[in-house]
């Protein structure tokens, strides 16, 4: 006797291989994401602990002040200075005491860096000023400058400018 309904074969269930493939794919995506994330370069240390004003050029030399300091105080003895001129670096040299001059040589040029401690407390504070000059004259013309002030290898504050 034949039924009016067509015969249907057994109900098919998803194969276990499909589930294994889904789990392997998810695992592979997670592994690749983690690997790519871990290969990203490290983020530079924060530089908002000490913020400089824009540099001004007076008589061919650069001057800038400390606009803001957070998480301080930062005593001058913990600082190192690096000066970069047209991608060539000089230093690091220690930040000298108030109104003393640190000297940096880059190629044939000599530079003088003076720090003026506005309140005389021996710490780099808001209102303090820095002056970068040529040794006995103005800074070389047509040059790009970067002044880096490093605090105990933990962070760096930067000032940049160029000479006309």
C-alpha positions as CSV (number, residue, x, y, z in Angstrom):
1,X,0.0,0.0,0.0
2,X,1.3,3.3,-0.9
3,X,0.9,6.4,1.2
4,X,-0.3,9.7,-0.2
5,X,2.7,11.4,1.3
6,X,6.1,11.0,-0.4
7,X,8.6,9.2,1.7
8,X,11.2,11.3,3.4
9,X,14.6,9.9,4.2
10,X,16.2,10.2,7.6
11,X,16.6,13.7,9.0
12,X,20.2,14.8,8.4
13,X,22.1,16.3,11.4
14,X,25.0,18.6,11.0
15,X,28.2,16.8,10.9
16,X,30.6,17.0,13.8
17,X,33.2,18.2,11.3
18,X,31.2,21.4,10.8
19,X,31.4,22.2,14.5
20,X,35.1,21.4,14.7
21,X,35.6,23.7,11.7
22,X,33.7,26.6,13.4
23,X,35.7,26.2,16.6
24,X,39.0,26.0,14.7
25,X,38.1,29.2,12.8
26,X,37.2,31.1,15.9
27,X,40.4,30.0,17.6
28,X,42.4,31.0,14.5
29,X,40.8,34.5,14.4
30,X,41.5,35.0,18.1
31,X,45.2,33.8,17.7
32,X,45.8,36.1,14.7
33,X,44.1,39.1,16.4
34,X,46.3,38.6,19.5
35,X,49.4,38.2,17.5
36,X,48.8,41.4,15.4
37,X,47.9,43.4,18.6
38,X,51.1,42.2,20.3
39,X,53.2,43.2,17.3
40,X,52.1,46.9,17.4
41,X,54.9,49.2,18.4
42,X,54.9,50.4,22.0
43,X,53.1,53.7,22.5
44,X,55.5,56.6,23.4
45,X,55.5,57.6,27.0
46,X,53.1,60.4,28.0
47,X,54.5,63.9,27.5
48,X,51.9,65.9,29.3
49,X,53.9,65.8,32.6
50,X,55.7,68.9,31.3
51,X,54.5,71.1,28.5
52,X,56.5,73.8,26.7
53,X,55.2,77.0,25.1
54,X,55.9,77.4,21.4
55,X,59.5,78.5,20.9
56,X,60.2,82.1,19.9
57,X,63.2,83.3,18.0
58,X,64.9,86.4,19.4
59,X,68.2,87.6,18.0
60,X,68.6,84.2,16.2
61,X,68.2,82.1,19.3
62,X,65.3,80.1,20.6
63,X,63.5,80.6,23.9
64,X,60.5,78.8,25.4
65,X,58.9,78.5,28.8
66,X,57.4,75.7,30.8
67,X,53.6,76.2,30.5
68,X,52.4,73.3,32.6
69,X,53.8,70.7,35.0
70,X,51.8,67.7,36.4
71,X,52.7,65.0,38.8
72,X,55.8,66.9,39.9
73,X,57.9,68.4,41.4
74,X,60.8,67.4,39.1
75,X,64.2,68.3,40.4
76,X,66.7,69.5,37.7
77,X,69.2,66.7,38.6
78,X,66.8,64.1,37.2
79,X,66.8,65.6,33.7
80,X,68.9,64.9,30.6
81,X,68.9,67.1,27.5
82,X,69.1,65.9,23.8
83,X,69.2,68.4,21.0
84,X,68.4,67.3,17.5
85,X,69.3,69.5,14.6
86,X,68.2,68.5,11.1
87,X,67.9,64.9,12.2
88,X,71.4,64.8,13.8
89,X,71.4,64.4,17.6
90,X,73.7,65.6,20.3
91,X,73.7,64.6,23.9
92,X,72.3,63.5,26.2
93,X,73.8,65.9,28.7
94,X,72.7,66.7,32.2
95,X,70.5,69.7,32.8
96,X,72.7,72.1,34.7
97,X,71.7,74.1,37.8
98,X,69.8,77.4,37.5
99,X,71.4,79.9,35.1
100,X,74.3,77.5,34.2
101,X,75.0,76.5,30.6
102,X,74.9,73.0,29.2
103,X,77.0,72.6,26.0
104,X,76.2,70.2,23.1
105,X,78.2,69.7,20.0
106,X,76.6,68.4,16.8
107,X,79.1,68.1,13.9
108,X,81.0,71.3,13.6
109,X,78.4,73.4,15.5
110,X,78.3,74.1,19.3
111,X,75.1,74.9,21.1
112,X,74.5,76.4,24.5
113,X,71.4,75.5,26.6
114,X,70.5,77.6,29.6
115,X,67.7,77.0,32.1
116,X,66.3,79.8,34.2
117,X,64.6,78.6,37.4
118,X,61.9,81.2,37.9
119,X,61.2,80.5,41.6
120,X,64.7,79.3,42.5
121,X,63.5,76.0,44.0
122,X,65.7,73.7,42.0
123,X,62.8,72.0,40.2
124,X,61.6,72.5,36.7
125,X,58.3,74.3,37.1
126,X,55.7,76.3,35.2
127,X,57.2,79.7,34.4
128,X,60.8,78.4,34.0
129,X,62.5,79.2,30.7
130,X,65.0,77.6,28.4
131,X,67.2,79.3,25.9
132,X,69.0,77.5,23.1
133,X,71.7,79.5,21.3
134,X,74.7,79.0,19.1
135,X,78.0,79.1,20.9
136,X,78.8,82.9,20.7
137,X,76.2,83.7,18.1
138,X,72.8,82.9,16.6
139,X,71.6,79.4,15.7
140,X,72.4,78.2,12.2
141,X,69.9,79.3,9.6
142,X,67.6,77.0,7.6
143,X,67.6,74.3,10.3
144,X,64.9,72.3,12.1
145,X,65.4,71.9,15.9
146,X,64.0,69.5,18.5
147,X,64.8,70.0,22.2
148,X,64.1,66.9,24.3
149,X,64.1,67.0,28.0
150,X,64.1,63.5,29.4
151,X,63.0,62.8,33.0
152,X,64.8,59.7,34.4
153,X,64.2,57.7,31.2
154,X,60.5,57.7,32.0
155,X,59.1,60.4,29.8
156,X,60.3,63.2,27.5
157,X,59.0,66.7,27.0
158,X,59.7,68.3,23.5
159,X,60.0,71.7,22.0
160,X,60.5,72.1,18.2
161,X,61.2,75.1,16.0
162,X,63.0,76.1,12.8
163,X,65.2,79.0,11.9
164,X,64.4,81.1,8.8
